[in-house]
Amino acid sequence: MAIEFKDGMYVDEHGRTILDPTVYKDWQIAEAAEKTLPSVDAFREQLGLLPEEIIPHGKTPKLDFIRIMNRLKDKPNGKLIEVTAITPTPLGEGKSTTSLGLIEGLGRLGKNVGGCLRQPSGGPTMNVKGTAAGGGNALLIPMTEFSLGLTGDINDIMNAHNLAMVALNARMQHERNHDDEWLSKRGLKRLDIDPKRIEMGWVIDFCAQGLRNIIMGIGGNLDGYLMESRFGIAVSSELMAILAVARDLKDLRERIGRIVVAYDRKGNPVTTEDLEVAGAMTAWMRNTINPTMCYTVEHQPVLVHAGPFANIAIGQSSVIGDRLALKLFDYHVTESGFAADIGFEKFWNVKTRLSGLTPNVSVLVATIRALKMHGGGPAVAPGRPLPTEYTQENLALLEKGCENLLHHVATIQKSGINPVVCINQFYTDTDAEIALVRRICREHGVRCAVSNHWRYGGEGAIELAQAVVDACNDPVDLKFLYPMEMPLRERVERIAREVYGADGVDWAPLAVEKAKRFESDPKYADYCTMMVKTHLSLSHEPAWKGVPKGWRLPIRDILEYGGAKFLCPMAGTISMMPGTSSDPAYRRVDIDTETGEVRGLF
């Protein structure tokens, strides 16, 4: 890699200027890259799209999914590359950064490459995690638009979700205040909703712990139905899960109609279709099926579509995004949320099954920092300085921590998908530490590449890109962890033992009761299993690092997502509404009142 340092920036062998991310902030790197961004028409021509297949929205147009797929339906698919990670520290280990760096690296090799990433939630963006736009010179632009709402998909989901709650509460009020004759005159049938069995709450796209549990309808008979309720973060909405797995608009409409909002007093489900609100909800979401086009700082196209979390949802960009990208790109990069025990497992057994697409390779992102933590290093906390064990050479911690890396490698290998370990290099990593991880991977027969994309962009990711291209040429023997015919509790047992490393599963009485009902009803035979678990450990306990031994997975409840067709066994205590920290990111976000440009995003 021929890179020269000059006047606070790097210049590569082609004369391209690379801003030094140890000197410049992410928003400054993004700002510089946006000034030279080609026009939307240039990207349209590059991708071979017709003018009517672009839905204008400034620098971030939407792509008309239905039009493009109808025209390109017979075109062969490109290579599908999935990016996952080892169990992360609370700081994250750079999957989005690596995904973007890999796209840039493949671009440096002259490949027709792009990707599809998830849209960030306003909760993490304004809290401690940041925008998920990558970082340094492996960054998504335009960063401000990407971070602050983009083309409105999350707002549309919030409106559609909350409309269902408006319909539910209004119906409960009218049924309480009026008799059957009054209802009949208005074309309404009494649903007799049980106020103690409301399945949905409200959503907002911020981390608002004060809204986790609320009382609504306080006042008189005209002020709604008095009941307990709750808020979740918008990306935990079943509508986001549905957008991630729907194949087209027709599928989206059908799934929205099956959402179970509540149960009646006889125990029968009450759906959005019963409330006659499913059509209006789909109307709110009509534009969400079209992915949005963004770009890397090196100007490769990247689609953005859907944004579900991985510890409480599917954690993937959409099936629609993958289907479209594989027609547009020869190499398509996507990522799965959190570590391979959560995000990759759902990519493997849910998304790949629903999409019918066969991945060519899975990139497993690891950092020296996280491996040291799994080797017994001290706790890592956002907003606090890293202990010296993570910034100084410590081969003993690192070697012990590689047990976590090899556990995730084994999970990927069980799927039949080819793994490539990516060491996401930090400038504090030493040559001896990197050599140790390379040696361990080599001894276990696993491809390993070092990538310094954060610092050098595509130039720093060439070794990774070459390893991925090489792996894409290997045959794939895709095999799922369990057949769909397997009963729910047996599926969970297999996931717990073979992916998490548990000795077995312990079921709470409520979970057993629900599991028996789901297993005995043919309606649920084709429902996917969507595990709900912490991302900070292979186990259900966030503090258990490395590869925990001698433990059992507790399942306390099972959530039903009737529209997405998910059954979600819940391990431990997971909140659908995160909390805002004492030092949130919004304290540093502001606007330049002269130019209108946003500062402080990261």
Secondary structure, 3 states (H helix, E strand, C coil): CCCEEECCEEECCCCCEEECCCCCCHHHHHHHHHHCCCCHHHHHHHHCCCHHHEECCCCCCEECHHHHHHHHCCCCCCEEEEEEECCCCCCCCCHHHHHHHHHHHHHHCCCCEEEEECCCCHHHHCCCCCCCCEECCEEEECHHHHHCCCCCHHHHHHHHHHHHHHHHHHHHHHHHHCCHHHHHHCCCCCCCEEEEEECCCEEECCCCHHHCCEEECCCCCCCCCCEEECEEEHHHCHHHHHHHHCCCHHHHHHHHHCCEEEEECCCCEEECCCCCCHHHHHHHCHHHHCCEEEEECCCCEEEECCCCCCCCCCCECCHHHHHHHHHHCCEEEEEECCCHHHHHHHHHHHHHHHHCCCCCEEEEEECHHHHHHHCCCCCCCCCCCCCHHHCCCCHHHHHHHHHHHHHHHHHHHHHCCEEEEEEECCCCCCHHHHHHHHHHHHHCCCEEEEECHHHHHHHHHHHHHHHHHHHHCCCCCCCCCCCCCCCHHHHHHHHHHHHHCCCCEEECHHHHHHHHHHHHCHHHCCCEECCECCCCCCCCCCCCCCCCCCCCEEEEEEEEECCCCEEEEEECCCCCCCCCCCCCHHHHCEECCCCCCEECCC
